[in-house]
Each structure stands twice: as structure tokens, then as C-alpha cells.
Amino acid sequence: MTTANKVTVFRILLVPFFVDQILEFRDDGQDWHRWLALATFAAVAVMDGVDGFIARRFNQRSELGAVLDPLADKLLLVSAIVTLSLNHTRLDPIPRWLTFPILTRDVLLVIGAVLIHYTVGSAKVRPRWTGKTATVLQMATVIWTLLKWPQSIQTWLAAAAATLTLASGFQYLWDGMQQLAASPRSSANPRQ
């Protein structure tokens, strides 16, 4: 368990606290819950850069880290988007039409990675600019919502995030199909 992996595990452990603070704010309306949720979200996002820096700088890259780091990112963003898309009387909810493409893409990525792993032997996921930009826009949508800034801009951020999330999903799907097609294991066996 490297230092970078410990930071990543701490990020994962903060996700339930973040969700709890949003739900507390929704229930009792005390603004400090919203600010604590925002601070937790920001801290977890910053720690993402910290654990990556530690892993690169001190040569602490590991197979466990390669799994835990994206898992921590997904847990935070999916939890935030789903929780903030629930009906809130104190916040403008994130549109549910953003939640659907995010969940669909992430579920398909996991299913595809497992399928490729068992068929080909290992899945190679290349990060794409569309996926990275979609993640930034998703984070911006969450922060915008928690800051209670104008809903009209939130809608534009969510629309851009949804569009790039779908685009990156299609790119990952295409990459996965290419990996499956290139493997001799996925070819039909001729009858003898």
C-alpha cells in the first residue's frame, strides 16, 4: 500500500461524507452543510492531483492504484451527480438528463472492460480528450450547483457535459470493439 494509494483510499472514504452533507442540507437547510459538501468535493478533487503527483514523483505507480484512482473519481462524480439530481427545495437540481448518460457510459465501460479482460486478456483504456473534458464539465456542474449560481448557466454546463460524456462513451465503445476484433480469441472457430 503506497502513499499514493493511501491518499486514494482516503478520497474514497470521503465520498459518503460528501453525500451525507448534501442530504443534510436538503433536509434541514443549514448552509454550513452545503459549504462542507463543497469543501469536501474540492478537497477530493485536489487530492486526485496529489496522489497522481506522488505516484509519478516517487515512482509509486501500482496495479492497485491504476484501479483505485479511476474508481475514486467515478465514485465521487457519480455520487455527486445522482445526489444533486434528486429533488431539492434548496438547490436547483442537476438535470436528470445528465445523470442518464453518465451512468450508462460508466456501466458500459465496466461491462466492456470485464468482457475484454476475459476475452482478450487485458483491457487497454486510452483516456480521450472528450472524456477528460466531460469530467471537467461534470465537476463544474456540481460546483456550480453547490454554489447556487444561476440555473441557466448550470443547464448549459450540464448540456456540454452530457454531449461530451456521450461522445467519449462512443469512443470507448469503438476502442473496445477494436480490441475485441484484433484478438484471435474473439474470432469464430471453424468447424472441423
C-alpha angles and dihedrals in degrees: 000000000000125000089253090054091049090055089049092050089050089052090053091049091054093058096079090048090052092051091046092054092052091050092047090052090049091051104041104018095225105153095215089071090057092048091047090051090050092048091048092049091049092046093051090048091050091046087057088066092042096055090046091051092048092049093051099037097047097032093246098143110141141169089246090053091049088060100035098048098059089038090057090049093050094045092052097045098040091046091049096046094045094044093046092047090062117099110280127180092195100044134043099248120234107255112265089224086073093051094057099058092044094052093041094050094047094047091048090048091054094045091046093048091050092047092049092045092055095040103038102020100245136025119227112206113191113199110235129204089240092057093046092047091046089054092051091049092048090052091047090052091052093047092045090052094048091048089054092229121162115310094220091067091042088058092052092048090049092048092051090046092049093048094050092042089057092044092051090046091056090047092052090046090052091048090050093050089050091052091049093046092050093054119092088212092066094054120101114259111237114236115250 
